[in-house]
């Protein structure tokens, strides 16, 4: 020790150094962000299998106590406060998992959507051809081919194959719901609905079509519109779900619309001239 330095000065310097060390340590502890996270031992399991979850949270205050709140909708248990819980899923499907971590007042959370898949089938495919809206004299194909499926059952119709054909002339004009129930090899059962709408599809030969003629109907590339009264009029074309797909103006008694860009289906043509409005259906079928 340097005897020329008074003892009280040495103690003062040591106190400052100790205080700074404590402040730096406190700043270091508070500057580390808490990042909640977890992993599962397996994310694809059979029904009634226990899944182990491991908390892998990092950061947060050092040496601070940590608490956990897990959420397992569809699992048993549905919640847990364990650090590394185990959960059993009885039913087939895809399940969300979330975790909230509190470390000394610092809180962070994380959620993982459809993180756990239970069973060999968690969803059912559905392909509709050509469209979910069709003329009543058409047929629509419904295909629910799904990997791991062992059996299918369609209602109405009692069809036990992966696909079925809905004949509009059988079901009639209006909206109809078709349901397929698919059973997997592991016994998972999933049902899926598909709505179809069959329209009468009024043709140009009907007696109520006097002020407007559309042809050909169904159309493929070009649609001719003939108005009884010539003059400026505005038109819009909407799809079966109500989305506007075309709009413009007519200036002559006969007009031709290019409908090459429209998908197969039923459309509504609305023509307005002053206070007068005419609405007609037409079909695209290639």
N, C-alpha and C positions, 0 to 999 in steps of 0.2 A: 504494500500500500504506500502511496506517496504521502509522506508525513506533512507535506506543505499544504495539503488540501484539508480544510476544516471538516471534522466528522459530520457536522450538521448539513454541510453542502453535499456530501456523499449520500446521506439518507434522503435528501430532497430529490436528487437526480434519480435514485433508485425508485422512489415513489412515482415520479413522472413516467419512468420506463414501464413500471408495472401497470399503471393506469392506461398507457397507450396500448400495451399488450392486450389488456382486457377489452378495450374499445375495438381494436382490430379484430380480435376474436369474435366479438359480438357482431361486427359488420360482416365478417366472413360467414357466420352462422345464418344471418338474415338474408344474405345475397344468393343463396342456393335455392332455385325454384323447385317446388314440389311437382313431380310428374307422376300421376297415378297410372298404373298399368298392371296387366295380369296376363297369364297364359293358362290354357287348359292342357291337360295331359293328352287329350284327344278331342278333336272337334267333330268327328264323325263316329257315332256310336249306334249300337243296336238299342231297341226299346228296353227299358228297365235295367240299363247299365249305369253304374256310378261314374261320374266324371269328377276328377280332381282338378281344382283350380289353385294356382300359385300366384300370390301377390308378388309383383316385380316392380313395385313403386320405387322411384329414386328421388334424391334431392330432399329438400325440406330442412328444417332446423335439426342440427346434430344433437344426438342424445335426448331428443324430445320424445315423449310418449306418442304412440301412434294408434289410432282406432280405425276400424273398417266397417263399412256398411255395403253388403253385397245384395244385388237384386237379381233373382232368377225366375222371371215369369214363365210359368209352365213347368217349373222344376219342383223338386221336393228335397230340401226346404225351399220356399220361395224367396226367403231372405236369410242372411247370416251376418254375424259380427266376428266370425273367426278370421284369422289371418289367411289361412289356406283351407277353405272349405271343400267338401265333396257334395255333389248334387246328383240326384237320380231323375231321369226323364222317362216317364211311362209311355207317353204318346209320341207317335211319329210327327215330325215337323221340324221347322227351323226356329230357333229360340235366341232371343236377345239376352245379353248379359251386361250388367253395369256395376261399377265399383266407385264408392266415395271414400276418400282417405282424408283423415284429419291428423296432422302431425304438429302438435304444439300450437294449434291455432291456424296453421297453414292448411288450406283445404283445396283438394283437386279431385276431379272425377273423370271417368272415362266410360263410354258405352260402346259395345260392339254389336252391331245389328246382324241378326241371323247367324250368330257366331257358332252355335252348336246345332249340328244337323243330326237328327235322331231317325234312324231307320234308313232303308235303302231307297226311299222315295219321299221327297218333301214338297213336290209340286207336280201339277199335271199340265202337259202341253195342250194347246188347242189351235188347230189350223182350220180356217173357214174358207171354202172355195166355191164360187168366185168371190162372194161378198155376203155380209150378214143381212143385206137387204136385196130382195129379188122379186120379180114378177110372180104372180100366183101360179102361173103355168110352167115355172122353172123348178129345178132341183138344186139344192145346196148340199155340198159335202162337208161333214164335220169329222175331223181326224184328231184323236186324242192319244196317238202313239207316244208312250212314255217309257224311258229306260227303266228296267227292273219291274215292270208291270207283269202281273201273273194273270189278271182277268179284268174284263171291262163289262159294264152294264149301262146301257143308255135307256133313259126314260124321257118322253114316252117312246114306245116302240119295242121295249124288251130286247134290244139288240145287244148281243154279247161279243161283239168284235171291237177292235180298236177304232174303227171308223163306221159311220153310218151316213145314209143319204136321206135328207129331209125333202120330201116331195111337196111342193106348194099346193098342188091340186088335192092332196090328201088332207093337209092341215088347214087350208083355207086362208082367206085374207085376214091380216092382222098380225099382232106380235105373239110369238110362241117361244117358250123357254124349254131348252133341251138340257138335260142333266146327265153327265157321265160319272159313274162311280168306279174308281180304279183301285184294285187291291194289288199290293206288291208281294214279292216272294217272301218278305219278312212279316207280312200281315198288316202293313200300313194301308189304311183306307182313306182316300181323298176323293171328294166330290167337287165337280166344277160345273157351273151353269154357263150356257151360251144362249143369248137371245137372237132370234131371227125374225125379220119382218117381211111378210109377203104382201105385195101391193097388187091392186087390181090392174094397174098399168093401162089406163084408158087409152084407146087407140084413136086414130084420126077418123075412123068410120063411125064412131059413136055419135048419136044424134045431138048430144049436148055440146059438141065441139063445132060451133058455127062461126065464131069470131076469130079463131086462131087454129091453124093447122100446123102440125109438126111431122116431118118425115125425113128419112126413114126412122121409125121408132119400133124397136131398138135401133140405135145408131152406132156407128163404129168410128168414123173420122169426121164426117160433116153432117150437120143437122140443119135442115131448111125450115124456116119459119115463114108462114104466109099469114098476113094480117088482113082482115076484112076491110079495115079502114087504114089508108095510108097517112103518113104524117110522123112528126117527131115523137118518139116514145123511148122510155128508159127500161132496161131489162137487167135482172140479176138472176144468177143461177146458184142454187144452194144444193149441197149434198144431203144425204139422208140424215146426217147428224146435225144439220142446221148450219154448217160452215159455208160461207160465201166463196165460190170458186171462180166465178166470172161475173163481169158487169160491163155495161156499155149502153149505146144508144142505137135505135133503129130510125132510119130516115126514109125508107122505102117500104112498099107493101110486101115485098119478098126479100128476105135476108138469109144468108147462110153463115152458120157459126162453125168455127173450127174446134172440134171437141176431142182432138187427138190426145191432148194432155190429161183428159179425165179418165179416172180408173173405172172399171166395171162397177155398175151400181145404178141406183135410182136417183134422179135429180129433179128439182122443182125449178121451172122457169116462170118468173114473175115479170109481167110487162105492165108498166104504168104510163098512162097518157092523160095528163090532167087529173081529174077525179076518178077516172076509170082504171080498173086493174083487172088483169086476166092472169090466172095461175094454171099451169099445166105441168103434168109429170112427163118425163121422158127417161129412157133407159139407155145406158151404154153397155154393150155386150159384144165382146170381140172373141 
